[in-house]
């Protein structure tokens, strides 16, 4: 059984992850550069589920993601969270405004002619 399996506290797990990455000469900043994302994508895994980045981290430290974050996976080792994203805002057509970015979508000119 892996050394990590004995760690119970999330903070201890995070320290262990960082230590294992450092042994392989990786930091979250280096990983971000390699994968073309921000450092927050990797550090955010500590508090929020991100399956893609959980897998990358787990592979680098030599364990499975469900070993690092068992509360995030079901008994079949599938992520136990909803898939997909909520829309950040209503689609433009639902706003009811005739003007979008100061322009009429039909192309009509709002200026009055004298």
Secondary structure, 3 states (H helix, E strand, C coil): CCHHHHCCCHHHHHHHHHHHHHHCCCCHHHHHHHHCCCHHHHHHHHCCCCHHHHHHHHHHHCCCHHHHCHHHECCCCCECCCCCCCCCCCCHHHCCCCEECCEECCCCCCCCCC
